[in-house]
Amino acid sequence: MKKLIAAASFTAILLASCTPKASTPVAPAGPSASTAEQLAQGKTIFENSCKRCHGLPDPTEFTSVQWVGIMNSMAPKAKLTDEQHQWVYNYVVSVKK
């Protein structure tokens, strides 16, 4: 019986540790608050971090609202800090068509 309880406890802990953590979407502020240096850093992070896993999307391909969803989804995977997240978002929405 002790082995059964231990196995059940272990399984519960394992399952709990493997479930994704819930996160609340973050809507970054607009690009108007960015300096030229921050936009340049955002571009560098975008080019280096994003292409590690996939091809770089054209920033003009998506609206600023679509970029909010994309960034909220991808920034944790790229292990970006909140500040880096903001810089990348500001860069991609600052690119003109």
N, C-alpha and C positions, 0 to 999 in steps of 0.2 A: 504494500500500500504506500509506503514512503517513497518508493521508486516512481510510482505513478504520479504522486503529488509533485515530486521533484521534476519529472518530465513535463508535466502540465505547466508548472511554474516557468520552467526554462523556455518552453514553447511560447507562452504568453509574453515573456520579456523579449524574446527574439522578434516576435511579430510586432510588438509595440515599438521596438527600436528601428524597424525597417519601414514603418509607415512614414510617408512624407509629412513634414510639419506644415501646418496651415499657416499661410501668410496673408496679410491683408495687402491688397493692391496699393501701390504708391503712385500717385500721379505727380510726376516731376513738375517743377515750375517751368515757366516758359523760358525760351532762350535769351530773352532780353536782359536777364540778370547775369549773363556770362561775359567774361572778358575774352579778348582774343586769345590769351594764353590758355584759358580753360577750354575754349573751343578746339584749340590745337591739341591739347592733352586728350580731349574727348575723341578727336579723330585718330590719334595714335592708339588709344585704347581700343577703339572700334576696329581698327585695322589689324591690330595684333591679337586681341583676345577673341574676337569673333571668328576670324579665319582659322583658328586652331581646330575648330570642329566642323566648319562648313564654309561654303563660299560666301563672300560678302554680298549682302543685298544692296541694291542701289537705294540710297537714302530717300530719293524722290519717289520711290515706288510705293511708299506708304504715307498716309496722313499722320499728323501729329497725334491724333487719337489712337490710330493703329499702333504707332510707335510706343505709346504708353503700355499697351498690352504686351507687345513684343519684348520691351525692356523689362517689364515686371516678370515675364517668364524666363528670359535668358540671363539677366544679370546675376541671379543666384548660381546658375550653372557655370557662369564665367568667373564666379567668386569676386564680383566687383563690390567695392565698398559703396556706401550710399553716395558719397561724393563722386566716385568714378561713374556710378550709374547716372547721376545727374549730368555730368560732363558729356557722356556719350549721348544721352538723350538730347541735350542741348545742341550738340554737334549735328546729329542726324536731322533734327527739325530745322536747323539753320541753313541746310543745303537747299539752294534754290533750284527750281526746275528749269 
